Structures are given as structure tokens and as C-alpha cells.
Amino acid sequence: QSTGQHGEAVIVIRRFLSDQPSSQYRSDALLLAGECEMVTGDYSQAQRDFQEAQVKPRNSSVSARAKFGMGQAAFARDQYGDASRAYEAALRTGKNDIPAAKALYKLGLSYIRNHNWVEGRRRLRHLTEQYPNADEVEWAQDVLSMSHDAFGLKCGSFATVTALNRRMRKLRELGLTPTVVSITRDGAVLKSIQVGTY
């Protein structure tokens, strides 16, 4: 997995699962397969693998990571109700075993995208209080500064820093104050520029 060959890693994991169906590391293998599938954009299969990893997890860490993975897969598929339930379960099971700041940020967004601003804002405030140095805090504060009927104007998404910086300069020349947010599209993390709030 560390070499970036996620598709090949899944093939090896499937072979292991087939050859060793009773292995005590079955849940670990399913978790790893799900994490690889998230990178390749196979969110449906990742959800199935994360779900199966929770049937008999080897320990609470595997269980928490599988629940977090369920949240990530559901969020990527715009299933925000499922995502919020999975993130909540992951945080309850083992917040020290998962990227808790990221889980709280995505949990807040899941509630907001499901039109529950009260719960979403509560989770984002919790993030800013409990993890003040996390990268996600800046993004959470941007969301918290918006009213429920506010919006930002998206001005492009970029895979390279060069293109992102060029657009940022252009917008600043126009007298605008752009902000950068991370988005996931087809398994790839992109930087998106937003202007507003309006």
C-alpha cells in the first residue's frame, strides 16, 4: 500500500482472505482493503469491506478504524446520514485510534449537509475546542462563520499548487478574499478556492 499500488494491494489482500478465511487477521485485511479502495475510488466496495471488518474485529482499534472508514466511504457517496452515524460510532469506539479531528470535521459537515445545522455546528465547535492545532480547525471556523442560508462561490478546484496560486493571485487582484478548502473527487484530494460568504 505504501508504494501507491493500491489496486495491486487489494488483489493480494483478496488472495490472503481466500487462502486464510479463518485468520485472526481477517478484520485487519478487510480494513486495509477498504482503505486501498478509498484511494482508488471504489467507495461501494470499501463500505462493504469496512462493514465486514466490524463483524469480528481483532481489537477495538480495528473496529474504530473500520467505523471511521465507513464514515469516509458514506461521505464520499453523499450518504450523510450514514456518514454521521459511522463517525459518531468511530469516535465512541476509539478516538485515539482514528484521526479524531478529521472525524469531527467530517461529522459536522455530515450533519450540516443533512440540514442539521445545530448538531453540525456543535461538532465543529467541539473540534475547535478539543483540537485547536489541527489543520481542520481553520476549515471548521470558515463553516462556523456562515449562517445556514449563506454560501460561498466556488472559483475552481486544482490538483497542483501552481495553478491554485495563480488563481488566488488573480482573485486578490480583483479585490476578493479567496479561501482554500480541500475536497475529494473520485478519490483524489483537490484544493478548491471559494469566495464569500454571501
ABEGO torsion letter per residue (X at the ends): XAAGBAAAAAAAAAAAAAABAABAAAAAAAAAAAAAAAAAGBAAAAAAAAAAAAABBABAAAAAAAAAAAAAAAAAAGBAAAAAAAAAAAAAABAAABBAAAAAAAAAAAAAAAGBAAAAAAAAAAAAAABAABAAAAAAAAAAABBAABBBBBAEBBABAAAAAAAAAAAAAAGBBBBBBBBBBGGBBBBBBBBOBX
